[in-house]
Amino acid sequence: MTERAALETYSISLSVASGLEFVELAEMVTTTLARLAGFDEETAMWISMAVREAVINAIKHGNREDRQKRVEIQYAFNHDGLSIRVTDQGSGFDPSQVPNPLDPENLLKPTGRGIFYMKAFMDEVDIRSAPGEGTIVRLRKKRRPRSA
Amino acid sequence: MIRIKHRTIGDVHLLDMEGRLTIGEGTAPFREAIHRVIQLGGRRLVLNLAGVTHMDSSGIGELVSAYMTASHLGGCVKLLHVPPRIQEVLTVTKLATVFQTFDDEMTAVESFR
């Protein structure tokens, strides 16, 4: 990365209809941008998987696969890391009511791991949502300084 | 997309999986494969994950569903050749404490005896 590029913040937006066929597109874009932001291949893969979860939740649970509703994915990256914001136009939910999938009573449930998955592989996950409003998921991955 | 090959050793059903166990193109064929094995009377299942490159939360959910289906019928699902990426997913979700995993096929098959 040049000195000038290191100081700049790049912003890119993607807007997709609420169809699950667009999940792969979001994943590919995320992988490409994560690599551009300087992450290694493995970390870029985990970032992409976290973004997949946010986009799937936005399409399935937020917009309920209503193709008239959009999912906006906004990326910003600079030398420090990559931030992603996923916004849906759904009816919202109360994030505090999401069960912990690690609790013994939830461990063998087939669903409910999407948010946990994001938190496991990103440095920061912030979910703003309320019943009757859309949901905004903010994800951030910081770049680690290269070891000498 | 995922490719699944089914074979048997005695009464143990092995599914050799290759590709992505992710929502849609990955999870639907996997669910169908498990259903077919169960319909055939299979209760002892070994999932060979050597070729699985990605697994999202839906893929994890399908693994859990397969495990629960077999368990309810008195059987069991065990995992073989779990790649490091998938092992990481199983570890963070605590499912590594649920699934028995093996690095050797015959050991996995004989574990049902």
Interface residues (C-beta under 8 A of the other chain):
Chain A: L20 E21 V23 E42 M45 M49 R52 E53 I56 P101 L102 L107 L108 K109 P110 T111 R113 G114 F116 Y117 A120
Chain B: T22 I23 G24 H54 D56 S57 S58 I60 G61 E62 V64 S65 Y67 M68 R85 V89 V92 T93 K94 L95 V98
